């Protein structure tokens, strides 16, 4: 491997090159904090008159391209994509602000435009980004326009924010200095070390070395690079190319699923590494330890290298599936419980077995952490050991259910849990578990009366913060002592709930009756018949508690 790093200014780096960010890399992830730091660095250059070293950039040469009379080196950005993307957006913001009627500024504006958009049949961009399905970046670089609401992912939202913030920075700069000064700083005073390699195997080794010094690179990105490097060292010819294609496709799918949900990628990495342990663990590995375990498991053979990537992908998909199920949000916040649920999913049991084991997991997890109020540090070993054995052992569905049911133990017997419960304030800080309880109670009442639950209304309820749907029957403004008590709380779709506000129970009867929520309709019947007083709240509280006792008895 021959390295020839260059110390380039931004102008030197961008000249004569076309940049692309492959789909198997993570999307644009910079947020306001990182962009503000970049703006501060630029302002500091102006104040101190000192050059500023920004970062290291690593690129893989793909080919050469001729556009009219000019030739360009086309490269894939492997490291430095966040900074380069932001600087190009900033250059576009400067271009837009330059005065066409000023001879000097007009000339600079034309130069920047020609740099950002190459004049060919396709108006080729200096940089082609990834994971930008609504073309936020491309549209902005070509036309200077972006749809503030035209985004479908968090990465696209970040790009829109970058456009807005770069424009604001340029406007702010003009109040104290000239745009010509800003262009000069961007072109000549910002520099970086640039590694341009023609050997893809070397690219991943360089990436690993450069990012093994505590820099801000996610462990999951390091794992991807190490797996790619292992392929190059383990195979040659057609087998290597096939493995690389498969690996790139796996990571394209991983990043598409993850988007910018960093915690999803981090958890998937930790779960995958933990499952590779040869012993049954008592805790989930850290990101660093999990990454090391995955690379160890990958070994030197192509099948095992690809297998590790597939395992990580399957866990990403399972965690995403868990997160998309809003109905069980109240039982998915505890990491070790998420680990066990993920393990049940990737075990790929028969459909009926998978359903009942997940029901057992949901039942037990809410008893322990929802009703029982256990600290998230409790039952770590029980869930972790079980998850590892589910995937790496040969446990039957019956055995998995038995192990799950044993997790609560005597300290979480339903009678003990209810005896220690305080139902006088079920609203403050407990909205998510309360919504879950009231949903399960709704299921119970609907089944009891031979009805189906109103899926449409509950879909509206699940899609927003629970506090927007929790209805105080006697309103909060009444300041009654029981306003947050369990029996005074019911569910309404968010729009209906907000429209009622401080109305008295009697004034809300019609809205309750039309709500599509059986439990809320029952409240309306009580109010219509006898009003709504403290005794009614107490009666309803006891009814729901008895449902809880029956439902969560093991």
Buried (B, 14 or more C-beta within 10 A) or exposed (E): EEEEBEEBBBBBBBEEBBBBBBBBBBBBBBBEEBBEEBBEBBBEBBEEEEEBEBBBBBBBBBEEBEBEEEEBBBBBBBBBBBBBBBBBBBBBBBBBBBEEEEEEBEEBBEBBBEBBBBEEEEEBBBBBBBBBEBBBBBBBBBEBEBEEEEBEBBBBBBBBBBBBBBBEBBEEBEEEEEBBEBBBBBBBBBBBBBBBBEBBBBBBBBBBEBBEEEEEBBBBBBBBBBBBBBBBEBBEEEEBEBBBEBBBBBBBBBBBBBBBBBEBBBBBBBBBBBBBBEEBBEBBBBBEBBBBBBBEBBBEEBEEBBBBBEBBBBBBBBBBEBBEBBBBBBBBEBBBBBBBBBBBBBBEBEEEBBEBBBEBBBBBBBBBBBBBBBEEEBBBEBBBBBBBBBBBEEBEBEBBBEBBEEBBEEEBBBEEBBEEBEBEEBBEEBBBBBBBBBBBBBBBBBEEEEEEBBEEBBEBBBEBEBBBBBBBBBBEEBEBEBBBBBBBBBBBBBEBBEEBEEEBBEEBBEBBBEBBBBBBBBBBEBBBEEEBBBEBBBEBBEBBBEBBEEBBEB
